[in-house]
Amino acid sequence: MKKIQVLGPGCPSCDKLADLARQAATEMALEFEFEKVSDMNDILAFGVPTTPALVVDGEVKICGRVPEMSELKSMIA
């Protein structure tokens, strides 16, 4: 099972990345656990310089932008 986390304080870009990440994993028929991380201390623990950020199975895949769906699916896969 994949663990997908979206890091961000709740800005529009963070919400968009969260929606797209859930949609991508669902379209790929993956079993996944989804978590939106908004606590700043938890975000800083990942060492990301900017949000939104996508973390898959503990590995930061992207930060600072919302990728296109095709790019997002390859990151989650």
Phi, psi and omega per residue, in radians:
M1 nan 2.304 3.120
K2 -1.383 2.523 2.998
K3 -1.941 2.014 -3.109
I4 -1.954 2.201 3.119
Q5 -2.207 2.391 3.029
V6 -1.978 2.153 -3.119
L7 -1.740 2.269 3.097
G8 2.969 2.646 -3.072
P9 -1.332 -0.109 3.138
G10 2.018 0.322 3.117
C11 -1.266 2.868 3.129
P12 -0.975 -0.678 3.116
S13 -1.146 -0.659 3.120
C14 -1.125 -0.764 3.127
D15 -1.131 -0.687 3.124
K16 -1.120 -0.774 3.121
L17 -1.096 -0.709 3.123
A18 -1.067 -0.820 3.135
D19 -1.082 -0.791 -3.119
L20 -1.173 -0.664 3.133
A21 -1.124 -0.768 3.088
R22 -1.086 -0.761 3.141
Q23 -1.101 -0.772 -3.133
A24 -1.072 -0.831 -3.124
A25 -1.119 -0.669 3.116
T26 -1.159 -0.787 3.128
E27 -1.094 -0.528 3.138
M28 -1.488 0.003 3.138
A29 0.988 0.683 3.114
L30 -1.513 2.605 2.916
E31 -1.470 2.157 -3.086
F32 -2.569 2.692 3.006
E33 -1.912 2.297 -3.098
F34 -2.023 2.406 3.097
E35 -2.473 2.341 3.027
K36 -1.805 2.091 -3.083
V37 -1.793 1.993 -3.097
S38 -2.049 -0.180 3.112
D39 -1.268 2.189 -3.034
M40 -1.058 -0.646 3.112
N41 -1.121 -0.692 3.100
D42 -1.170 -0.688 3.113
I43 -1.105 -0.817 -3.137
L44 -1.074 -0.537 3.132
A45 -1.086 -0.430 3.104
F46 -1.418 -0.232 3.103
G47 1.328 0.374 3.136
V48 -1.448 2.383 -3.130
P49 -1.365 -0.498 -3.127
T50 -2.488 2.780 3.059
T51 -2.059 2.789 0.091
P52 -1.320 2.783 3.102
A53 -2.384 2.600 3.106
L54 -2.007 2.264 3.108
V55 -2.140 2.233 3.114
V56 -2.136 2.113 -3.123
D57 0.888 0.738 3.059
G58 1.468 -0.050 -3.116
E59 -1.890 2.199 3.103
V60 -1.210 2.139 -3.104
K61 -1.722 -0.601 -3.118
I62 -2.802 2.606 3.038
C63 -2.573 2.619 3.061
G64 1.544 -0.018 3.122
R65 -2.787 2.876 3.082
V66 -1.832 1.999 -3.095
P67 -1.347 2.882 3.020
E68 -1.171 2.767 -3.083
M69 -1.003 -0.752 -3.115
S70 -1.093 -0.710 3.118
E71 -1.175 -0.693 3.131
L72 -1.096 -0.754 3.121
K73 -1.092 -0.683 3.130
S74 -1.199 -0.546 3.087
M75 -1.211 -0.673 -3.112
I76 -1.318 -0.617 -3.111
A77 -1.096 nan nan
